[in-house]
């Protein structure tokens, strides 16, 4: 069998199904830290704004998400991904029962106890990756929102729990709005890559311009230019429509920044502002995400990190 990215990320040769030799808690937390620090994201998960006493906990939760994501997307086949995700869920349930052998769950077991985490958000994340194995197209915008409820919203709730913030209804609603907006932004940003590498289209069918949209979209990403004069204009209009439906979610969620403790605002502000800036980049690129992937420059990211220092003061919705 070819060694896949999932094999390397998760360490399946040492810690996969059938391997019961568990590393120590110290070794496991070091393993999660290494994984977290070597995987690139829009912003480093362990930025200076993560409280020092929460770094290991953030790394354990991130490692769970990163490994689950790679088991879903990088296992080499849908069949193997489905099998490995089922194993990952079994390991999760073992972890909540107090038993673990994979370093992610050995580390996570301590975090669960220390931060009083519940199982449901982790189960929901695995469900999203399992859904990706069965479903690559969505009929309506509400269907995409349903996917985000599994793939994104649990992450926000876990972050609030790790920070020790109250999970009251208003905070959860605001957190869910931010996380859904971030996930949607990623879908619009990665439209070309999702089709080319995963055979997935998250822009819903009810936004598609024409009946032969999918065939023309595929031709565009394969050849690097639109197959006809009309397609690019149709793509721009379609993407503009879904982007405009994403902005209100960022606005709705912005109230969360005033509800959390001042020392936690810079971290959350960084994720929110990174998402809104990326959405603006899509607009600045004239919505042509079928041809390329708009992203923030290194300079733009550095400036956001600097600006995050001032995010500890209350911010109004006008900041968007």
N, C-alpha and C positions, 0 to 999 in steps of 0.2 A: 504494500500500500504506500502511495506517495505521502510524504510528510507534508501536512497542510499547515496553514497559519494557525488554525485552531489547535493542532497538535502542539505547536511551539508555544502559543500564548498560554494555554491551559496546562501544559506539561503533562500531556496524556500518557507519555511513555512511563513516567514515574508515578503519576497520581490519578490516572484514569480508571475506568471501570475495572474492577477486579484487584486493584492495588489497595491494600489495606494498611500499609506502613505509614503511619501518620507522623508528620514532622512536629516539633515542639511548637508551642504558642509563639515563642520568640522567633524561631525560624520562619514560621508562617507569616507573622506580621512583617518581617524583613522581606519575604517573598512578595507580599502585596505591595509594599513600598517600592520595590524595584520595578514591578509591573506598572505601577501608576506613574512613576517618574520617566519611564521609557516610552510611553504611548502618547503621541501628540494629540492635542485637542485644540479647539479654538482658543481656550485659555487653560493654562496648566491647572489641573484639579487641586494641586497642593500649593496654591499661591500663598504669598505671605499673609493673606487675610484669613486663612484658616487658623483658628485658635490652636496654639501649640499642643495643648492637651487633647486635641481632637484629630491630629494628623493621622495617627494610626487607624482611627475609626473611619475617617474619610477614605483612606487607602483600601481598607477591607471592603467597604461598600462599593467603591469604584472597581476593585478587582473582580467582585462578583458580577457587576454589570458588564465589564469589558470581556470577561471570559464567556458569559452567556451570549453576548453579541457575536463573538467570534465563533462560538459553537453553532450559532444559527446561520452565520453568513460565510464562514471560512472552513467548513468541515469537508468540502469536496463534493458533496451531493446532498440532495434533499433528504434521502433516506437516512444517511449517516447523521445529518444534523438533527433529524427528528429523534433518533435513538439517543444521541448525546444530550439533547435537551431534556429528555425524559430522565436520563441518569442524573443530570444536574438538579432537576426538581427533587428526585429522591434524596440526593445529598443535602439539599436545603432542608428537607423535612427531618432528616437525621440530625442536622445541626440544631434545629429548634427542639429536638428531643434530647439534646445534650451530647450527641455523638458526632464525630467528624474525623475524616482522614485526609481530604484534600486541604492544602494550605489555606485556600480562600475561606473554607468553612471552619477550620481551626481558628483562624484569626477572627472571623465573623462571629463565632460563638462568644468570644469575650466581649466584642462590641455590642452584641444583642443584649447581653446581661448588663453591661455597664450603662447603656443608653436606653434600655427598656424598649427595644424595637419589636415590632410585631411582624408576623410572617406574610400577611396579605400583600404588601407592596412588592416583595420579592417574587411571590407567586405570579403576580400580575405581569411583572417584567418578563418572566419566562413565557407566559402565555402570549405576549406580544411577539416574541421571537418564534414561537411555534406557529402563530398566525402567519408570519412571513413565509413559512414553508408551504402553506396551503393557499395563500391569497396574494396575488400580485397586482390586482386592479380593484378600484373602489368606485361604486356607482355614484355616491353623493358626498357632498362636503361633510355631512353628519356622519357618514360611515368613516371618513378619515379621522374626524374628531373622536369617534369611538376607539379607533386604533391608538390615537395619542393618549387616551385615558389609560391604556395599558402600558404603552411604550415610554411615556414621558412623565405623566403626572405622579406616578409612584416615586420617582427620583426626587422631586421637589419635597414631597412629604418626608422622605428619608433624610434629606438635608436638614429640614426643620427639626426633626427628631434628634439628629446628631448634634445640632446646635443647642438643644434644650429649649427650643421655642415652643409655645403652646400650639397644639393642633386643633384649635377651635374652628368652627364652621367658616368664619369669615377669612381666617388665614389660609385654610385649605382651599377655599374657592379662589382666592387670589393667587396662591401658589400653582394651582391647577391651570389657571389662565396663562400664567407666565410659561409654564412648562409646555403646554400645548402650543403656544405661540413659538417657542424655541424649536419644537419638533417640526411644526409646519414650515418655519423658515428654512430649516435644514432640508426638508423635502423639496421646496422650490429651488433652493441653491444646488442640490445634488440631482436634479431631474435627469440630466444627461447620464451621469454615472450610475444612478439606480437602474436605468433601463439597460445600459450597456453591460454592466457587471452583474446585475441581480435579476434582470427581467421584471422589474417592478415599476409601476407608474402610480404615484400617490396623488397626482392631480386627478380629481374625480371625473368620471365619465360625463357627468352633467355639466362640466365646464368645457368639454372637448368641442372644438370648433366644427368639425365635420365627421361624417361617418368613417372616412378613411384616415382619420387623424393618427391612429397608432402606427399604421404603415408608413406614413409620411414622417412621423417623429423618428421611427427607427431608421429610415433612410438618412435622415439628417444627422443623427449621432454617428452613424457608420461612416458616412462620406465626409462629414465636417462642413457641410453647407446644405442649405434648404433645397429640396427637390423641385420646387416650383416657386413662382413669384409670390404666390399668395400665402404660403405656409408661415414664413417668418412673421408677417404682420398678424396672422391669426394666433401664432404662439405668443407674441407680445401681449395681445389683448387678453388672452386666456390667463396668462401668468399675472398680468396686472390685476385681474379680477380676484384671483386667490390671494394675492399679496394684500389687496385692500380689505379682504375679509380677515386677515391676520392681525393687522394693526390694532383693532379694538381689543383684542385679547391682551396685548402688551399694556394698553391703557388700563384695562380692567384690573390687571394684576399689579400695577404699580403701587397700589395702596399697601401692599405687603411691606414695602421698604419702610414705611412709617410705623408698622406694627411690630417689627422685630427690634431687639436690643441694639443700641447705637453701634456697639462693637461688631455686630454681625452685618450691618448694612453694606459696608464696602464689598464684601464677598458676593452678596446677592445682587447688588447694583452692577457688579462686573459682568455677571451672566446676563442680566437684563439688557444692559447697554451693548454688550457684544452682539446679542440677538438683534436689537433694533438697528445697530450699525450695519449688520450683515443684510438686513432687509432693505436698508437704504442703498447698499451697494447693488443689490439686485435691480432696484429702480434706476440707479445711476448707469448700469450696464444696459438699460433699456429692455430689461426683462428677458434678455436673450440667453437664458440658461440652457436652452437646447444645444447651444454651440460651445459654451464654456462655463466654468464654475466661478462666479464672483466670490471673492473672499477678502478679508481684512489683511492689509499689509503688516509687516513686522513693526513698522513705525506706528501705524494706527493702534496696534495692540499695546505697544509700549506707552503711548499717550493715554490709553484707557486705564492702564495699570496706575499711572501717575494720578489721573483724575479720580481714581477710586478712593484715594485718601480723603477726599472731601465728600464722599458719599455717606458719611456718618451723620450728616445733618438732614433734617426732614426735607423731602423733595416732593414737589407737587406733580400732578399729572402733566403739567405744562412742560416738564423736563423732557418729555417725549417729543 
